[in-house]
């Protein structure tokens, strides 16, 4: 018989995370523990929401999470629990069940592979947060020094000419063959000014730009994707799209060059696999990005990502942004994320 309970943990940012939507200094993660009383094993999954972005960032979130635990403890069939509007809970439940089935706690092996054996790493991009010019340039130098060949810059919050100068300085020092640059606007631009901004950015050989305008404007986004000199990746645009029919309609309407998959925001791995199938049907590229989960959620996403055999650098480096993350075998070296099985998890707070 399965039993469930929830443990919450407030994660503190090393440095406030600034985007065009605002600045984060803390965030809450909830850990869903599933315990099989018959065999004595426990599985754990992480619920992680982002303010003003996750569709389940809503007042009744904790009420729903507690209700899910009550349903599980009452022996209700898991597939009868409606989590469509609570993608982070769906993700946590999917991970906890996979973890439990592998009997790997406290190692939390969700998808055994050469990654979890410590043999192979996952190429990732180095994330550069928004901030004053000096701060951003210092981050860029640090990421390059750490061995990243792809860096991702948040744009849209600084003066535009300052952002142009930052890109110009990067390209003075590093050619496109040396450093790949990705941009993430988080919907900061408007339909009226996006074209001009993208044309200016294109001078610096940009790999792609995520969500140049806000979600919910499919026709305007479709026009941008058709004419932009920079490949466009949909990110926030995918949130809140549930059925396969709705997903295909969105992709067919907008025809982006890429989509970004965030399991915590999209409802888990099965939902993301559906997006991948549709994207590949239309010859649209994709990669996976974490959504500021702690190491428990990031670990599961990384293990799943490795099984997909996508050669592009993934967005899986956010575990380092917290001062009090749960200690894990995840490490970053030379621009790759590794799982080091010789390192131990510290799951003291998550013991059943």
C-alpha positions in Angstrom: 0.0 0.0 0.0 1.2 3.5 -0.8 1.4 6.3 1.7 2.2 9.9 0.9 3.3 13.0 2.7 4.8 16.4 1.7 7.9 18.2 3.0 8.5 21.9 2.1 11.8 23.6 1.8 12.6 27.3 1.1 15.5 27.6 -1.3 17.6 30.8 -1.0 19.3 32.3 -4.1 23.1 32.8 -3.9 22.5 36.1 -5.8 19.0 37.4 -6.6 17.8 36.0 -9.9 16.7 38.8 -12.1 14.6 38.4 -15.2 12.3 40.7 -17.2 9.4 39.4 -15.0 11.0 40.4 -11.7 13.7 39.4 -9.2 13.7 36.2 -7.1 15.5 35.9 -3.8 13.8 32.8 -2.5 11.5 30.1 -3.8 9.6 27.2 -2.2 9.9 23.6 -3.3 7.6 20.9 -2.0 8.8 17.3 -1.9 6.2 14.5 -2.5 7.3 11.3 -0.7 5.6 8.0 -1.6 6.3 5.1 0.7 5.4 1.5 -0.1 4.5 0.0 3.2 4.8 -3.5 1.9 8.4 -3.4 0.7 9.6 -0.5 2.8 10.9 1.7 0.0 10.4 5.4 -0.6 10.3 7.5 -3.7 10.6 11.2 -3.9 9.6 13.9 -6.4 9.8 17.7 -6.3 7.0 20.1 -6.9 8.4 23.4 -8.1 6.4 26.4 -9.2 7.6 29.8 -10.4 5.7 33.0 -9.4 3.7 34.6 -12.2 4.6 31.8 -14.6 3.5 28.4 -13.5 -0.2 27.8 -14.0 -0.4 26.1 -10.6 1.1 29.2 -8.9 -2.3 29.8 -7.3 -3.8 30.2 -3.8 -5.2 26.6 -3.6 -1.9 24.9 -4.6 -1.1 23.6 -1.1 -4.7 22.6 -0.6 -4.5 20.5 -3.8 -1.2 19.0 -2.8 -2.5 17.9 0.5 -5.7 16.5 -1.2 -3.5 14.4 -3.4 -1.8 13.0 -0.4 -5.1 12.2 1.2 -6.3 10.5 -1.9 -3.2 8.3 -2.1 -3.4 7.5 1.6 -7.0 6.5 1.1 -6.0 4.0 -1.6 -7.6 6.0 -4.5 -6.2 4.9 -7.9 -3.5 7.3 -9.0 -4.7 7.6 -12.5 -8.1 8.9 -11.2 -6.5 12.0 -9.6 -7.0 15.0 -11.8 -3.7 17.0 -12.1 -4.2 18.6 -15.5 -4.1 22.1 -13.9 -1.3 21.3 -11.5 1.6 20.3 -13.8 4.3 20.5 -11.0 2.3 18.0 -8.9 1.9 15.7 -11.9 5.7 15.9 -12.5 6.5 15.2 -8.8 4.1 12.2 -8.7 5.6 10.8 -11.9 9.1 11.1 -10.6 8.3 9.7 -7.1 6.7 6.6 -8.7 9.7 6.1 -11.0 12.1 6.5 -8.1 10.1 4.1 -6.0 10.0 1.5 -8.8 13.8 1.5 -9.0 14.2 0.9 -5.3 17.1 3.4 -5.4 16.4 5.7 -2.4 18.5 7.4 -1.2 20.3 7.5 -4.6 17.1 8.6 -6.5 17.8 6.8 -9.7 14.8 7.5 -12.0 16.3 6.5 -15.4 19.4 4.3 -15.0 21.9 5.0 -17.7 25.6 5.9 -18.5 24.8 9.2 -17.0 23.7 7.8 -13.6 26.7 5.5 -13.7 28.9 8.6 -13.9 30.4 7.6 -17.3 28.9 10.4 -19.4 28.0 14.1 -18.9 25.3 16.2 -20.5 26.4 19.4 -22.3 24.6 22.4 -20.9 24.6 26.1 -21.4 26.0 28.6 -18.9 23.2 30.8 -17.6 24.0 34.6 -17.3 21.4 36.4 -15.1 20.3 40.0 -15.8 22.0 42.7 -13.8 24.2 45.7 -14.1 26.5 45.6 -17.1 29.6 44.9 -15.0 27.8 42.0 -13.2 26.7 40.4 -16.5 30.2 40.7 -18.1 31.7 39.2 -15.0 29.3 36.2 -15.2 30.2 35.8 -18.9 33.9 35.7 -18.2 33.3 33.2 -15.4 31.2 30.9 -17.6 33.8 30.9 -20.3 36.6 30.3 -17.8 34.5 27.3 -16.5 34.6 25.7 -19.9 31.1 26.5 -21.3 31.0 26.7 -25.1 27.3 27.9 -25.0 26.1 30.8 -22.9 22.5 31.9 -22.4 21.9 35.6 -21.6 18.7 36.9 -20.1 17.7 40.1 -22.0 14.9 42.6 -21.9 15.4 44.3 -18.5 18.5 46.5 -19.2 18.7 49.5 -21.5 18.7 47.9 -25.0 21.9 49.6 -26.1 23.6 48.3 -23.0 22.6 44.8 -24.0 23.9 45.4 -27.5 27.2 46.6 -26.1 27.5 43.5 -24.0 27.0 41.3 -27.1 29.4 43.4 -29.1 32.1 43.0 -26.5 31.6 39.2 -26.4 32.0 39.0 -30.2 35.1 41.1 -30.1 36.7 38.5 -28.0 35.0 35.3 -29.1 33.9 34.2 -32.6 30.7 32.1 -33.1 32.9 29.1 -33.5 34.3 29.7 -30.0 31.1 30.6 -28.1 27.5 30.0 -29.0 25.1 32.7 -27.7 21.5 32.0 -26.8 19.2 34.8 -25.6 16.1 34.6 -23.4 13.7 37.6 -23.5 11.0 36.1 -21.3 8.4 37.9 -23.4 10.0 41.3 -22.7 9.5 42.8 -26.2 6.3 43.9 -28.0 5.0 43.0 -31.4 5.8 46.5 -32.5 9.5 46.6 -31.4 10.5 43.0 -31.6 11.5 43.0 -35.3 13.9 45.9 -34.8 15.5 44.3 -31.7 15.9 41.0 -33.4 17.6 42.6 -36.4 20.0 44.3 -34.1 20.8 41.2 -32.1 21.3 39.3 -35.3 24.6 41.2 -36.0 26.2 39.0 -33.3 25.5 35.6 -34.7 22.9 34.6 -32.1 21.9 30.9 -32.0 18.3 31.5 -30.8 16.1 33.7 -28.7 13.5 32.4 -26.4 10.0 33.9 -26.2 10.7 37.4 -27.6 7.1 38.5 -27.1 4.6 37.4 -24.4 2.6 34.3 -24.7 -0.9 34.3 -26.0 -0.3 36.1 -29.3 0.1 33.2 -31.7 -0.5 35.1 -34.9 2.1 37.8 -34.0 4.5 35.1 -32.9 4.0 33.3 -36.2 4.9 36.4 -38.1 8.0 36.8 -36.1 9.1 33.2 -36.6 8.5 33.5 -40.3 10.6 36.7 -40.7 13.1 36.7 -37.8 16.8 36.6 -38.7 17.3 34.8 -35.4 15.7 31.3 -34.8 12.9 31.7 -32.2 12.3 29.2 -29.4 8.9 29.0 -27.7 9.0 28.7 -23.9 6.2 30.3 -21.9 4.0 29.8 -25.0 3.7 26.1 -24.2 2.4 26.5 -20.6 -1.3 25.7 -20.1 -1.6 23.7 -23.4 -3.0 20.3 -22.4 -4.3 18.1 -25.3 -2.3 16.8 -28.2 -4.7 18.5 -30.5 -4.1 21.9 -28.8 -0.3 21.3 -28.9 -0.3 20.5 -32.6 -2.5 23.5 -33.4 -0.1 25.8 -31.6 3.0 24.3 -33.3 1.3 24.3 -36.8 0.1 27.9 -36.3 3.4 29.4 -35.1 6.0 27.2 -36.7 8.8 28.1 -34.4 12.4 27.0 -35.0 12.7 25.5 -31.5 10.6 24.7 -28.4 11.9 24.6 -24.8 10.7 21.8 -22.6 10.3 22.3 -18.8 8.7 19.3 -17.2 7.7 21.1 -14.0 5.7 23.6 -16.0 4.3 21.3 -18.7 3.1 18.3 -16.6 6.0 15.9 -16.5 7.9 13.6 -18.9 4.9 12.1 -20.6 3.6 15.5 -21.5 7.0 16.6 -22.7 7.4 13.5 -24.9 4.1 14.5 -26.5 5.5 17.9 -27.3 8.7 16.3 -28.7 6.7 14.0 -31.0 4.7 16.9 -32.4 7.8 19.1 -32.8 9.7 16.5 -34.7 6.7 15.9 -37.0 7.2 19.5 -38.1 11.0 19.4 -38.2 11.2 21.7 -35.2 14.2 21.5 -32.8 14.0 21.3 -29.0 15.9 21.1 -25.9 15.2 20.7 -22.2 15.5 23.3 -19.5 15.1 23.2 -15.7 12.8 25.7 -14.1 14.7 26.5 -10.9 14.0 23.2 -9.3 16.2 22.1 -6.4 18.6 19.2 -6.9 15.8 16.5 -6.5 13.8 17.8 -9.5 16.9 18.8 -11.5 18.3 15.3 -11.0 15.2 13.6 -12.4 15.0 16.0 -15.4 18.7 15.5 -16.2 18.3 11.7 -16.0 15.3 11.8 -18.4 17.1 14.2 -20.7 20.1 12.0 -21.1 17.8 9.2 -22.4 16.6 11.4 -25.2 20.0 11.6 -27.0 19.6 15.2 -27.9 23.1 16.6 -28.9 22.3 20.2 -28.2 23.4 21.9 -25.0 20.6 21.6 -22.5 19.5 24.2 -19.8 20.3 22.2 -16.7 22.7 24.3 -14.7 20.3 26.0 -12.3 21.0 23.8 -9.3 24.0 26.0 -8.4 22.0 29.1 -7.8 20.9 28.2 -4.3 22.8 28.5 -1.1 20.9 25.7 0.7 20.2 23.2 -2.0 20.0 19.5 -1.0 23.5 18.0 -1.4 23.5 15.6 -4.4 25.9 13.8 -6.8 25.2 16.4 -9.5 28.3 18.3 -10.5 29.3 20.6 -13.3 32.6 20.4 -15.1 33.8 21.9 -18.3 30.4 22.8 -19.4 28.8 19.5 -18.7 26.5 18.2 -16.0 27.6 14.9 -14.4 26.0 12.5 -11.9 28.8 11.3 -9.6 27.5 8.1 -7.9 30.4 8.1 -5.5 29.0 11.3 -4.0 26.1 11.0 -1.5 22.8 12.6 -1.3 21.8 14.4 1.9 18.2 13.5 2.1 17.9 13.8 5.8 14.8 16.0 5.6 13.2 13.6 3.2 13.4 10.4 5.3 10.0 8.7 5.7 
